[in-house]
Structure formats: C-alpha cells, structure tokens
C-alpha cells in the first residue's frame, strides 16, 4: 500500500509540474527553455529575452501583466526576437497579449517593440537598429551559452523610451 501511495504522489507531483507555467532562473535554464519552445536558440532569442527582462524591471510588472506589440524590420530574416520577449514576460498570442503588426518597423530598425504594463498602462518603446542583424546572425556560429553571453553583454543593443499610453 505504501508503494502505491508513493506512486500516486509522484504522479500527482509530475502532473502539477508539467502544468505549471514555463519558467527559468539561470542562463542555462533560459537557454533550455528557449530551445524547447522556439526549436532553436539562435541569436535573436536572447536579444528578445534581454528586452523582456528589461521591460519587466522598468515597468515593475509581474509575469502575464505585459502586452507586446511587435514590428519586424524590413531586413529582418524572421521575427524571432518576439519569441524571446514572450518567454521572458510570459505574454502570448493565446492570452491576447502579443500582437505582430502587419506593417513593418520604421526604416533602419530590425525591430520595434512596444511593451505595456496592462495593470498601469505604462508603455515602453524598444528599438533594435538594423546594424545589429549581422552581429546577431553571427552569434549563431557560437555555442548557445556564448550566444546568451553575447546578447546579455552587448552594449547599445537596443534603445528604450517611454511610449504613449494606448
């Protein structure tokens, strides 16, 4: 009977863990999460994560309190930066908290991201210059940990300013 109870408790714990929100604490866990969710931890994912971490801190927002409006640059090969922002903030299209704009980011930008604290309405405007595209693509030649390190240490990777409240 004790063995059966142990199996039931382990199964219950495993199912609760499987249903808990995706989260990470260390760079290694973030890399694993990004790889698992996105399919590849390329150079754009940690850039989005860094923006998401920054936005949560500046907006004093808890997970799921953020909404994202993402504009991809005309020269951007993919909008993967938004996946990193989504992972860091726990925003998602299914929650209605992530929108990919039909129009492109202004000329000269790889990405324009408006991040809003849904509770306070405070919003930030993040821009990544087009000049970063070759650097981010170059990070793909590195190991995942080195990609993370490069994105987290990059000086001038993005600019941030206050955005008008929606």
KAURVEN-V451260 format. One line per field, one symbol per residue. ss: DSSP state (H for helix, E for strand, C for the rest). burial: I if it has 9 or more other C-alpha atoms within 8 Angstrom, else O. A space follows every 10 residues. Layout:
ss = ???
burial = ???
This chain:
ss = CHHHHHHHHH HHHHHHHHHC CCCCCCHHHH HHHHHHHHCC CCHHHHHHHH HHHHHHHHHC CCCCCEEEEE EECCCCCCCC HHHHHHHHHC CCHHHCCEEE CCCCCCCCEE EEEEEEECCC CCEEEEEEEH HHHHHHHHHC CCCHHHHHHH HHHCCCCCEE EEECCC
burial = OOOOOOOOOO OOOOOOOOOO OOOOOOIOII IOIIIOOOOO IIIIIIIIII IIIOIIOOIO IOIOIIIIII IIIIOIOOOI IIIIIIIIII IIOOOOIIIO IOOIIOOOII IIIIIIIIOO IIIIIIIIII OIIOOIIIII OOOIIIIIOI IIOOOOIIOO OOIOOO
